[in-house]
């Protein structure tokens, strides 16, 4: 899945260089989709990578410029899970065990969501909320935040909720 990284969101309290979340799917051209599919094949074959691999990149026109490759769970993984309806950790474990991972029909082509797709996945997002001032989580806020959390990814609105007495920074999810 391809997502747009949010950086330095003043509404979320993030500084200009802070990661503030992700929104996806990012619609990409067929040319970029082909470039990313080729990169995936290259990484898989040359470096014997399996499972989750995050690629940070900049897309300009019909070109993707690779910044870094991270063979691990990425910050946007939860957004991708909501986009494709597949547990990425479950798929990662299967891939690392050499099992075949069944992808949704929309991803089997290796293209992801392109600008030409009709009825592509709804847009999903994750926003990291940073406390704009020192604030300690009290019991009432913690109880409310926990009521917004769930093990069901589709029902979960808040995650990484700080404990009572900690500072107030957590993840907020939503369908846009």
Residue frames as a rotation matrix with the C-alpha (Angstrom) as fourth column:
UNK 1
0.574 0.819 0.000 0.00
0.819 -0.574 0.000 0.00
0.000 0.000 -1.000 0.00
UNK 2
-0.530 -0.695 0.486 1.16
0.683 -0.690 -0.240 3.52
0.502 0.205 0.840 -0.74
UNK 3
0.503 0.663 -0.555 0.37
0.862 -0.432 0.267 6.27
-0.063 -0.612 -0.788 1.76
UNK 4
0.247 -0.363 0.898 1.06
0.166 -0.897 -0.409 9.98
0.955 0.250 -0.161 2.14
UNK 5
-0.203 -0.421 -0.884 3.18
0.944 0.156 -0.291 10.80
0.260 -0.894 0.365 5.19
UNK 6
0.764 0.442 0.469 2.06
0.247 -0.873 0.420 13.72
0.596 -0.205 -0.777 7.35
UNK 7
-0.199 -0.882 -0.426 4.89
0.928 -0.029 -0.372 15.74
0.316 -0.470 0.824 8.86
UNK 8
-0.926 -0.339 -0.168 4.77
0.378 -0.848 -0.371 18.75
-0.017 -0.407 0.913 11.15
UNK 9
-0.162 0.952 0.261 1.01
0.562 -0.129 0.817 19.05
0.811 0.279 -0.514 11.60
UNK 10
-0.831 -0.175 0.527 0.35
-0.225 -0.762 -0.607 22.11
0.508 -0.624 0.594 13.76
UNK 11
0.172 0.967 0.189 -3.20
-0.746 0.003 0.666 20.91
0.643 -0.255 0.722 14.53
UNK 12
0.697 0.053 -0.715 -1.78
0.218 0.934 0.281 17.68
0.683 -0.352 0.640 15.96
UNK 13
0.925 -0.357 0.134 0.84
-0.288 -0.424 0.859 19.62
-0.250 -0.833 -0.495 17.91
UNK 14
0.595 -0.730 0.335 3.73
0.755 0.651 0.077 18.20
-0.274 0.208 0.939 15.87
UNK 15
0.129 -0.685 -0.717 6.92
-0.137 -0.729 0.671 20.18
-0.982 0.012 -0.188 15.31
UNK 16
0.431 0.093 -0.898 7.89
-0.848 -0.298 -0.438 20.79
-0.308 0.950 -0.049 11.64
UNK 17
-0.391 -0.699 -0.598 10.10
-0.834 0.544 -0.091 17.64
0.389 0.463 -0.796 11.56
UNK 18
-0.597 0.202 0.776 7.85
-0.497 0.667 -0.556 15.28
-0.630 -0.717 -0.298 13.60
UNK 19
-0.886 0.423 -0.190 6.06
0.148 0.646 0.749 12.36
0.440 0.635 -0.635 12.00
UNK 20
-0.713 0.673 0.195 2.36
-0.629 -0.492 -0.602 13.18
-0.310 -0.552 0.774 12.44
UNK 21
0.081 0.774 0.628 0.62
-0.223 0.629 -0.745 10.29
-0.972 -0.079 0.223 10.67
UNK 22
-0.946 -0.309 0.099 -0.31
-0.005 0.320 0.947 8.79
-0.324 0.896 -0.304 7.30
UNK 23
0.105 0.968 -0.226 -3.23
-0.561 -0.130 -0.817 8.91
-0.821 0.213 0.530 4.85
UNK 24
-0.881 -0.425 -0.208 -3.94
-0.407 0.458 0.790 6.35
-0.240 0.781 -0.576 2.17
UNK 25
0.209 -0.735 0.645 -4.27
0.830 0.481 0.281 4.93
-0.517 0.477 0.711 -0.29
UNK 26
-0.100 -0.347 -0.932 -2.23
-0.341 -0.868 0.360 7.44
-0.935 0.354 -0.032 -2.22
UNK 27
0.856 0.404 0.323 -3.26
0.180 0.353 -0.918 7.24
-0.485 0.844 0.229 -5.86
UNK 28
-0.146 -0.970 -0.197 -0.20
-0.218 -0.162 0.962 6.63
-0.965 0.183 -0.187 -8.04
UNK 29
0.265 0.168 -0.950 0.36
-0.948 -0.135 -0.288 6.48
-0.177 0.976 0.124 -11.77
UNK 30
0.996 0.080 0.034 0.78
-0.068 0.960 -0.271 3.19
-0.054 0.268 0.962 -13.59
UNK 31
0.425 -0.905 -0.013 4.44
-0.099 -0.033 -0.995 4.15
0.900 0.424 -0.103 -14.21
UNK 32
-0.210 -0.464 0.861 5.12
-0.906 -0.239 -0.350 4.60
0.368 -0.853 -0.370 -10.47
UNK 33
0.623 0.501 0.601 3.22
-0.689 0.716 0.116 1.38
-0.372 -0.486 0.791 -9.69
UNK 34
0.911 -0.334 -0.241 5.43
0.081 0.718 -0.691 -0.49
0.404 0.610 0.682 -12.17
UNK 35
0.027 -0.946 0.324 8.58
-0.413 -0.306 -0.858 1.07
0.910 -0.110 -0.399 -10.66
UNK 36
-0.057 -0.002 0.998 7.52
-0.998 0.021 -0.057 0.04
-0.021 -1.000 -0.003 -7.14
UNK 37
0.903 0.379 0.203 6.61
-0.366 0.925 -0.101 -3.50
-0.226 0.017 0.974 -8.25
UNK 38
0.612 -0.756 -0.232 10.07
0.054 0.333 -0.941 -3.81
0.789 0.564 0.245 -9.87
UNK 39
-0.187 -0.659 0.728 11.70
-0.756 -0.377 -0.536 -2.52
0.628 -0.650 -0.428 -6.66
UNK 40
0.407 0.435 0.803 9.77
-0.864 0.468 0.184 -5.13
-0.296 -0.769 0.566 -4.63
UNK 41
0.989 -0.067 -0.129 10.95
0.000 0.890 -0.455 -7.92
0.145 0.450 0.881 -6.92
UNK 42
0.256 -0.960 0.110 14.54
-0.165 -0.156 -0.974 -6.67
0.952 0.231 -0.198 -6.77
UNK 43
-0.129 -0.278 0.952 14.55
-0.951 -0.239 -0.198 -6.46
0.283 -0.930 -0.234 -2.95
UNK 44
0.693 0.498 0.520 12.96
-0.630 0.770 0.102 -9.88
-0.350 -0.399 0.848 -2.64
UNK 45
0.941 -0.314 -0.130 15.36
0.157 0.743 -0.651 -11.57
0.301 0.592 0.748 -5.06
UNK 46
0.227 -0.945 0.235 18.66
-0.077 -0.258 -0.963 -9.79
0.971 0.201 -0.132 -4.39
UNK 47
-0.495 -0.447 0.745 18.43
-0.692 -0.315 -0.649 -9.38
0.525 -0.837 -0.153 -0.61
UNK 48
-0.603 0.314 -0.734 16.16
0.340 0.933 0.119 -12.36
0.722 -0.177 -0.669 0.12
UNK 49
-0.890 0.358 0.281 13.74
-0.447 -0.573 -0.687 -10.08
-0.085 -0.737 0.670 1.98
UNK 50
-0.515 0.803 -0.301 10.42
0.499 0.566 0.656 -11.54
0.697 0.187 -0.692 3.03
UNK 51
-0.033 0.606 -0.795 7.51
0.990 -0.089 -0.109 -10.07
-0.136 -0.791 -0.597 4.91
UNK 52
0.852 0.479 -0.213 7.05
0.476 -0.877 -0.066 -6.42
-0.218 -0.045 -0.975 5.75
UNK 53
-0.387 -0.913 0.130 9.36
0.904 -0.348 0.247 -3.94
-0.181 0.213 0.960 4.08
UNK 54
0.645 0.569 -0.510 8.81
0.489 -0.820 -0.297 -0.19
-0.587 -0.057 -0.807 4.29
UNK 55
-0.287 -0.693 0.662 10.09
0.955 -0.263 0.139 2.08
0.077 0.672 0.737 1.56
UNK 56
0.273 0.273 -0.922 10.29
0.366 -0.916 -0.163 5.83
-0.890 -0.293 -0.350 2.16
UNK 57
-0.457 -0.385 0.802 10.11
0.876 -0.040 0.480 7.67
-0.153 0.922 0.355 -1.13
UNK 58
-0.316 0.367 -0.875 9.21
-0.191 -0.928 -0.321 10.90
-0.929 0.066 0.363 -2.85
UNK 59
-0.060 0.372 0.926 6.93
0.897 0.427 -0.113 10.74
-0.437 0.824 -0.360 -5.87
UNK 60
-0.250 -0.050 -0.967 7.43
-0.254 -0.960 0.115 13.45
-0.934 0.274 0.227 -8.48
UNK 61
-0.104 0.302 -0.947 5.39
-0.993 -0.091 0.080 13.09
-0.062 0.949 0.310 -11.65
UNK 62
0.823 0.394 -0.410 5.80
-0.473 0.875 -0.108 9.55
0.316 0.283 0.906 -12.93
UNK 63
-0.057 -0.900 -0.432 8.96
-0.041 0.434 -0.900 8.78
0.998 -0.033 -0.062 -10.91
UNK 64
0.977 0.203 -0.068 9.49
0.043 0.125 0.991 7.45
0.210 -0.971 0.113 -7.40
UNK 65
0.083 -0.969 0.231 12.73
-0.415 -0.244 -0.877 8.56
0.906 -0.023 -0.422 -5.75
UNK 66
0.599 0.111 -0.793 13.76
0.490 0.733 0.473 6.09
0.633 -0.672 0.385 -3.05
UNK 67
0.431 -0.420 0.799 15.00
-0.686 -0.728 -0.013 7.66
0.587 -0.543 -0.601 0.20
UNK 68
-0.606 -0.625 0.491 15.41
-0.795 0.494 -0.352 4.58
-0.023 -0.604 -0.797 2.40
UNK 69
0.094 0.551 -0.829 14.36
-0.376 0.791 0.483 0.96
0.922 0.267 0.282 2.70
UNK 70
-0.436 -0.145 0.888 13.35
-0.900 0.041 -0.435 -0.46
0.027 -0.989 -0.148 6.09
UNK 71
-0.423 0.270 -0.865 12.87
-0.168 0.915 0.368 -4.25
0.891 0.301 -0.341 6.37
UNK 72
-0.917 0.178 -0.358 10.41
0.392 0.221 -0.893 -3.92
-0.080 -0.959 -0.273 9.25
UNK 73
0.108 0.986 -0.127 6.94
0.991 -0.117 -0.063 -2.84
-0.077 -0.119 -0.990 10.33
UNK 74
-0.720 -0.374 0.585 6.44
0.497 -0.866 0.058 0.75
0.485 0.332 0.809 9.20
UNK 75
-0.892 0.346 -0.291 4.57
0.017 -0.617 -0.787 3.64
-0.451 -0.707 0.544 10.78
UNK 76
-0.446 0.753 -0.484 1.90
-0.893 -0.411 0.183 3.47
-0.062 0.514 0.856 8.06
UNK 77
-0.959 0.002 -0.282 1.23
-0.057 0.977 0.204 -0.28
0.276 0.212 -0.938 8.47
UNK 78
-0.621 0.778 -0.096 -2.02
0.391 0.201 -0.898 0.28
-0.680 -0.595 -0.429 10.41
UNK 79
-0.097 0.568 -0.817 -3.35
-0.644 -0.662 -0.384 2.51
-0.759 0.489 0.430 7.63
UNK 80
-0.610 -0.192 -0.769 -2.45
-0.753 0.444 0.486 -0.12
0.248 0.875 -0.416 5.02
UNK 81
-0.953 0.300 0.041 -4.27
0.257 0.873 -0.414 -2.77
-0.160 -0.384 -0.909 7.09
UNK 82
-0.218 0.922 -0.321 -7.44
0.075 -0.312 -0.947 -0.70
-0.973 -0.230 -0.002 6.98
UNK 83
-0.185 0.093 -0.978 -7.01
-0.879 -0.460 0.123 -0.07
-0.438 0.883 0.167 3.24
UNK 84
-0.495 -0.150 -0.856 -6.64
-0.710 0.638 0.298 -3.71
0.501 0.755 -0.423 2.24
UNK 85
0.515 0.795 0.321 -8.43
-0.828 0.365 0.425 -5.53
0.221 -0.485 0.846 5.06
UNK 86
0.583 -0.431 -0.688 -5.47
0.249 0.902 -0.354 -7.81
0.773 0.035 0.633 5.81
UNK 87
0.932 -0.361 -0.020 -3.49
-0.048 -0.177 0.983 -8.13
-0.359 -0.916 -0.182 9.05
UNK 88
0.624 -0.747 -0.230 0.01
-0.545 -0.205 -0.813 -7.11
0.560 0.633 -0.535 7.99
UNK 89
-0.176 -0.673 0.719 1.59
-0.962 0.272 0.019 -8.83
-0.208 -0.688 -0.695 11.01
UNK 90
0.416 0.408 0.813 -0.28
-0.251 0.910 -0.329 -12.05
-0.874 -0.067 0.481 10.14
UNK 91
0.996 -0.067 -0.063 0.88
-0.051 0.167 -0.985 -11.78
0.076 0.984 0.162 6.53
UNK 92
0.303 -0.943 0.138 4.44
-0.879 -0.333 -0.341 -11.01
0.368 -0.018 -0.930 7.71
UNK 93
-0.054 -0.286 0.957 4.57
-0.735 0.660 0.155 -14.13
-0.675 -0.695 -0.246 9.90
UNK 94
0.740 0.392 0.547 3.25
0.055 0.775 -0.629 -16.29
-0.671 0.496 0.552 7.05
UNK 95
0.891 -0.418 -0.176 5.74
-0.292 -0.233 -0.927 -14.83
0.346 0.878 -0.330 4.54
UNK 96
0.059 -0.922 0.383 8.68
-0.987 -0.111 -0.117 -15.32
0.150 -0.371 -0.916 6.91
UNK 97
-0.014 0.015 1.000 7.59
-0.461 0.887 -0.020 -18.94
-0.887 -0.462 -0.005 7.43
UNK 98
-0.909 -0.408 -0.087 7.65
-0.236 0.331 0.914 -19.44
-0.344 0.851 -0.397 3.65
UNK 99
-0.290 0.888 0.358 3.86
0.677 0.455 -0.579 -19.67
-0.677 0.074 -0.732 3.38
UNK 100
-0.652 0.192 0.734 1.90
0.606 -0.451 0.656 -18.14
0.457 0.872 0.178 0.52
UNK 101
-0.661 0.441 -0.607 0.10
0.253 -0.631 -0.733 -14.94
-0.707 -0.638 0.306 1.50
UNK 102
-0.176 0.707 0.685 -3.24
0.982 0.080 0.170 -14.41
0.065 0.703 -0.708 -0.22
UNK 103
-0.933 -0.126 -0.337 -3.67
0.147 -0.989 -0.036 -10.80
-0.329 -0.083 0.941 -1.28
UNK 104
0.065 0.977 -0.204 -7.02
0.088 -0.210 -0.974 -9.14
-0.994 0.046 -0.099 -1.93
UNK 105
0.372 0.133 0.919 -7.97
0.863 0.316 -0.395 -9.19
-0.343 0.939 0.003 -5.65
UNK 106
0.995 0.066 0.072 -7.20
0.088 -0.925 -0.369 -5.46
0.042 0.373 -0.927 -5.97
UNK 107
0.490 -0.871 0.036 -3.55
-0.721 -0.381 0.579 -6.08
-0.491 -0.310 -0.814 -5.00
UNK 108
0.523 -0.285 0.803 -2.83
0.266 0.950 0.165 -9.28
-0.810 0.127 0.573 -6.92
UNK 109
0.879 -0.191 0.437 -1.67
0.410 -0.166 -0.897 -7.31
0.244 0.967 -0.068 -9.95
UNK 110
-0.019 -0.921 -0.390 1.05
0.991 -0.070 0.116 -5.71
-0.134 -0.384 0.913 -7.84
UNK 111
-0.292 -0.067 0.954 -0.19
0.555 -0.825 0.112 -2.26
0.779 0.562 0.278 -8.85
UNK 112
-0.720 0.144 -0.679 -1.90
0.587 -0.395 -0.706 -1.16
-0.370 -0.907 0.200 -5.63
UNK 113
0.437 0.880 -0.187 -4.31
0.656 -0.454 -0.603 1.76
-0.615 0.141 -0.776 -6.04
UNK 114
-0.687 -0.650 0.325 -3.53
0.692 -0.450 0.564 3.72
-0.220 0.612 0.759 -9.17
UNK 115
-0.750 0.365 -0.552 -5.04
-0.305 -0.931 -0.201 6.93
-0.587 0.018 0.809 -10.51
UNK 116
-0.664 0.467 -0.584 -7.00
-0.626 0.081 0.776 4.88
0.410 0.880 0.239 -13.04
UNK 117
-0.889 0.316 -0.331 -8.72
0.415 0.862 -0.290 2.58
0.193 -0.395 -0.898 -10.52
UNK 118
-0.226 0.901 0.370 -12.48
-0.445 -0.433 0.784 2.89
0.866 0.013 0.499 -10.19
UNK 119
0.743 0.666 0.070 -13.90
-0.346 0.292 0.892 2.34
0.573 -0.686 0.447 -6.72
UNK 120
-0.272 -0.896 -0.351 -10.52
0.084 0.341 -0.936 2.04
0.959 -0.284 -0.018 -5.01
UNK 121
-0.211 0.134 -0.968 -10.43
0.914 0.378 -0.147 1.60
0.346 -0.916 -0.202 -1.24
UNK 122
0.857 0.487 0.167 -11.89
0.357 -0.795 0.491 4.30
0.372 -0.361 -0.855 0.98
UNK 123
0.004 -0.872 0.490 -9.35
-0.104 -0.488 -0.867 6.74
0.995 -0.047 -0.092 2.31
UNK 124
0.772 0.135 -0.621 -8.05
0.557 0.328 0.763 5.97
0.306 -0.935 0.178 5.79
UNK 125
0.211 -0.728 0.653 -5.80
-0.194 -0.685 -0.702 7.96
0.958 0.021 -0.286 8.05
UNK 126
0.437 -0.222 -0.872 -3.80
0.874 0.334 0.353 7.96
0.213 -0.916 0.340 11.24
UNK 127
0.386 -0.293 0.875 -2.90
-0.116 -0.956 -0.268 11.11
0.915 0.002 -0.404 13.13
UNK 128
-0.205 -0.520 -0.830 -0.42
0.879 0.276 -0.390 11.31
0.432 -0.809 0.400 15.99
UNK 129
0.697 0.473 0.540 -1.67
0.157 -0.834 0.528 13.83
0.700 -0.283 -0.656 18.52
UNK 130
-0.396 -0.867 -0.303 1.10
0.679 -0.054 -0.732 15.57
0.618 -0.496 0.610 20.44
UNK 131
0.437 0.478 -0.762 0.34
0.872 -0.433 0.228 17.49
-0.221 -0.764 -0.606 23.61
UNK 132
0.405 -0.238 0.883 0.74
0.436 -0.798 -0.415 21.19
0.803 0.553 -0.220 22.85
UNK 133
0.062 -0.410 0.910 1.67
-0.789 -0.578 -0.207 21.81
0.611 -0.705 -0.360 26.46
UNK 134
-0.916 -0.384 -0.118 2.60
-0.217 0.720 -0.660 19.64
0.339 -0.578 -0.742 29.41
UNK 135
0.096 0.972 0.214 -0.49
-0.946 0.023 0.323 17.61
0.309 -0.233 0.922 30.25
UNK 136
-0.899 -0.351 0.262 -0.74
-0.427 0.834 -0.349 14.55
-0.096 -0.426 -0.900 32.43
UNK 137
-0.403 0.763 -0.506 -3.35
-0.216 0.458 0.862 11.91
0.890 0.456 -0.020 31.65
UNK 138
-0.593 0.292 0.750 -5.92
-0.791 -0.039 -0.610 11.70
-0.149 -0.956 0.254 34.44
UNK 139
-0.788 0.282 0.548 -8.25
0.117 0.941 -0.318 8.78
-0.605 -0.186 -0.774 35.20
UNK 140
0.241 0.957 -0.163 -11.29
-0.011 -0.166 -0.986 10.35
-0.970 0.240 -0.029 33.49
UNK 141
0.278 -0.200 -0.940 -9.42
-0.917 -0.348 -0.197 11.03
-0.287 0.916 -0.280 30.24
UNK 142
-0.782 -0.623 0.015 -7.82
-0.602 0.761 0.242 7.59
-0.162 0.180 -0.970 30.32
UNK 143
-0.447 0.700 0.557 -11.23
0.208 0.687 -0.696 5.91
-0.870 -0.195 -0.453 30.75
UNK 144
0.546 0.652 -0.526 -12.65
-0.342 -0.400 -0.850 7.90
-0.765 0.644 0.004 27.82
UNK 145
-0.052 -0.656 -0.753 -9.62
-0.991 -0.057 0.118 7.15
-0.121 0.752 -0.648 25.59
UNK 146
-0.871 -0.263 0.415 -9.82
-0.277 0.960 0.027 3.44
-0.406 -0.092 -0.909 26.41
UNK 147
0.017 0.956 0.293 -13.51
0.125 0.289 -0.949 3.46
-0.992 0.052 -0.115 25.41
UNK 148
0.626 0.149 -0.765 -12.37
-0.653 -0.435 -0.620 4.63
-0.425 0.888 -0.175 21.95
UNK 149
-0.447 -0.867 -0.221 -9.85
-0.887 0.397 0.237 1.77
-0.117 0.301 -0.946 21.63
UNK 150
0.694 0.654 0.301 -10.52
-0.586 0.756 -0.290 -1.75
-0.417 0.025 0.908 20.39
UNK 151
-0.295 -0.749 0.593 -8.71
-0.121 0.645 0.755 -4.89
-0.948 0.151 -0.281 19.27
UNK 152
0.336 0.488 0.805 -10.93
0.801 0.301 -0.517 -4.75
-0.495 0.819 -0.290 16.17
UNK 153
-0.682 -0.731 -0.022 -8.97
0.614 -0.589 0.525 -2.56
-0.397 0.345 0.851 13.71
UNK 154
-0.487 0.553 0.676 -12.17
0.552 -0.405 0.729 -1.30
0.677 0.728 -0.108 12.07
UNK 155
0.597 0.779 -0.190 -13.68
0.605 -0.282 0.745 -0.20
0.527 -0.559 -0.640 15.41
UNK 156
0.085 -0.661 -0.745 -10.52
0.941 -0.192 0.277 1.28
-0.327 -0.725 0.606 16.92
UNK 157
0.826 0.210 0.523 -10.39
0.381 -0.891 -0.246 5.08
0.414 0.403 -0.816 17.00
UNK 158
0.589 -0.667 0.456 -7.46
-0.780 -0.617 0.106 5.56
0.211 -0.418 -0.884 19.43
UNK 159
0.791 -0.422 -0.442 -4.30
0.414 0.902 -0.121 3.56
0.450 -0.087 0.889 20.05
UNK 160
-0.242 -0.963 -0.120 -1.05
0.676 -0.079 -0.733 3.81
0.696 -0.258 0.670 22.00
UNK 161
0.612 0.592 0.525 -2.96
-0.009 -0.658 0.753 5.42
0.791 -0.465 -0.398 24.85
UNK 162
-0.472 -0.844 0.254 -0.71
-0.263 -0.140 -0.955 6.62
0.841 -0.518 -0.156 27.64
UNK 163
-0.218 0.321 -0.922 -1.22
0.811 0.585 0.012 5.35
0.543 -0.745 -0.387 31.17
UNK 164
0.866 0.494 0.080 -2.70
0.322 -0.671 0.668 7.45
0.384 -0.553 -0.740 33.94
UNK 165
0.692 -0.610 -0.386 0.05
0.186 -0.366 0.912 9.86
-0.697 -0.703 -0.140 35.03
UNK 166
-0.275 -0.787 0.552 1.86
0.811 0.119 0.573 9.87
-0.517 0.605 0.606 31.64
UNK 167
-0.642 -0.004 -0.767 1.98
-0.278 -0.931 0.238 12.63
-0.715 0.366 0.596 29.04
UNK 168
0.291 0.932 0.214 -0.88
0.029 0.215 -0.976 12.87
-0.956 0.291 0.035 26.53
UNK 169
-0.330 -0.300 -0.895 0.28
-0.907 -0.161 0.388 11.65
-0.260 0.940 -0.219 23.11
UNK 170
-0.237 0.300 0.924 -1.58
0.046 0.954 -0.298 8.89
-0.970 -0.028 -0.240 21.22
UNK 171
-0.994 -0.099 0.043 -2.61
0.036 0.071 0.997 7.73
-0.102 0.993 -0.067 17.74
UNK 172
-0.154 0.977 -0.148 -6.00
-0.337 -0.192 -0.922 8.61
-0.929 -0.092 0.359 16.28
UNK 173
-0.891 -0.124 0.436 -7.50
0.307 0.543 0.782 6.60
-0.334 0.830 -0.446 13.38
UNK 174
-0.047 0.954 -0.295 -10.33
-0.164 -0.298 -0.940 7.32
-0.985 0.004 0.170 11.03
UNK 175
-0.283 0.102 0.954 -11.89
0.910 0.344 0.233 6.75
-0.305 0.933 -0.191 7.65
UNK 176
-0.686 -0.065 -0.725 -12.00
-0.010 -0.995 0.098 9.93
-0.727 0.075 0.682 5.63
